[in-house]
Amino acid sequence: MITAVDSNILIDVLIEDPVWGERSHQTLIQAAAEGALVIHEVVVAEIASCFATQAELKESLDEVPIRIAESSLETAFAAGKAHQEYRRQGGRRERMSGRLHHRGPRKPKR
């Protein structure tokens, strides 16, 4: 099984969130035991603010068996067309990504 990991899980672990950190850490461990972990390049951008340098980010990612999946023009175009269809059918979100940058600890919405 391949698990796509969301930035919220990684941020919970990285900042050692007192509410969600341990649960997110255990979820990550369980997912890694069941198969490959993948993050999208946008997730890397979202978690980058948790690190002072790119080297620190790389070192942290190297500690976890996680692969960074990059978009191709084909997949990015397909995503754009899917969003266009979503909007055509009455979807309300005008943008595909609600937020690309993490600006410090967030309050849990769970």
C-alpha positions as CSV (number, residue, x, y, z in Angstrom):
1,M,0.0,0.0,0.0
2,I,1.2,3.6,-0.7
3,T,0.1,6.3,1.7
4,A,0.1,10.0,0.7
5,V,1.0,11.9,3.9
6,D,-0.6,15.3,4.5
7,S,1.4,18.2,5.8
8,N,-0.8,18.4,8.9
9,I,0.5,15.0,10.1
10,L,4.1,16.0,9.5
11,I,3.8,19.4,11.1
12,D,2.1,17.8,14.2
13,V,5.2,15.6,14.5
14,L,7.8,18.2,13.6
15,I,6.6,20.8,16.1
16,E,5.7,18.2,18.7
17,D,2.2,19.4,18.9
18,P,1.0,18.7,22.5
19,V,-2.5,17.7,21.3
20,W,-1.9,15.8,18.0
21,G,1.8,15.1,17.9
22,E,1.9,11.6,19.4
23,R,-1.2,10.5,17.6
24,S,0.2,11.8,14.3
25,H,3.5,10.1,15.0
26,Q,1.9,6.8,15.7
27,T,-0.2,7.1,12.5
28,L,2.9,7.8,10.5
29,I,4.7,4.7,12.0
30,Q,1.7,2.5,11.2
31,A,1.4,3.8,7.7
32,A,5.1,3.1,7.1
33,A,4.7,-0.4,8.4
34,E,2.0,-1.0,5.9
35,G,3.8,0.3,2.8
36,A,5.5,3.2,1.1
37,L,5.0,6.8,2.3
38,V,4.8,9.6,-0.3
39,I,4.5,13.4,0.0
40,H,3.8,15.8,-2.8
41,E,6.2,18.7,-3.5
42,V,3.5,21.1,-2.2
43,V,3.7,19.3,1.1
44,V,7.4,19.9,1.2
45,A,6.7,23.6,0.7
46,E,4.1,23.6,3.5
47,I,6.5,22.0,6.0
48,A,9.5,24.0,5.0
49,S,8.8,26.8,7.5
50,C,9.4,24.3,10.3
51,F,13.1,24.4,9.4
52,A,15.8,27.0,9.4
53,T,17.7,25.6,6.4
54,Q,17.1,23.3,3.4
55,A,19.8,20.9,4.9
56,E,17.8,20.6,8.1
57,L,14.6,19.8,6.1
58,K,16.5,17.2,4.0
59,E,18.0,15.6,7.1
60,S,14.6,15.3,8.8
61,L,13.0,13.8,5.7
62,D,15.9,11.4,5.3
63,E,15.1,10.0,8.8
64,V,11.7,8.8,7.5
65,P,11.3,6.4,4.6
66,I,9.3,8.9,2.6
67,R,9.5,9.7,-1.2
68,I,8.8,13.1,-2.7
69,A,6.4,12.8,-5.7
70,E,6.7,15.5,-8.2
71,S,4.0,16.6,-10.6
72,S,4.3,16.2,-14.3
73,L,2.7,18.6,-16.8
74,E,0.2,15.8,-17.6
75,T,-0.9,15.2,-14.0
76,A,-1.0,19.0,-13.2
77,F,-3.1,19.6,-16.3
78,A,-5.5,16.7,-15.4
79,A,-5.9,18.2,-11.9
80,G,-6.7,21.6,-13.4
81,K,-9.3,20.0,-15.7
82,A,-10.8,18.1,-12.7
83,H,-11.1,21.4,-10.8
84,Q,-12.7,23.1,-13.8
85,E,-15.3,20.3,-13.9
86,Y,-15.8,20.6,-10.2
87,R,-16.5,24.4,-10.6
88,R,-18.8,23.7,-13.6
89,Q,-20.9,21.4,-11.5
90,G,-21.3,24.1,-8.8
91,G,-18.3,23.6,-6.7
92,R,-17.6,26.7,-4.6
93,R,-13.8,26.7,-4.1
94,E,-12.2,28.9,-6.7
95,R,-8.7,27.8,-5.9
96,M,-7.3,24.3,-5.8
97,S,-5.1,24.9,-2.7
98,G,-6.4,26.6,0.3
99,R,-3.0,27.4,1.8
100,L,0.5,26.7,0.6
101,H,2.4,28.0,3.6
102,H,2.4,27.1,7.2
103,R,2.7,30.1,9.4
104,G,3.3,28.5,12.8
105,P,1.3,26.1,15.0
106,R,-2.4,25.8,14.1
107,K,-5.3,25.0,16.3
108,P,-6.5,21.4,15.7
109,K,-9.7,21.1,13.6
110,R,-10.5,17.5,14.5
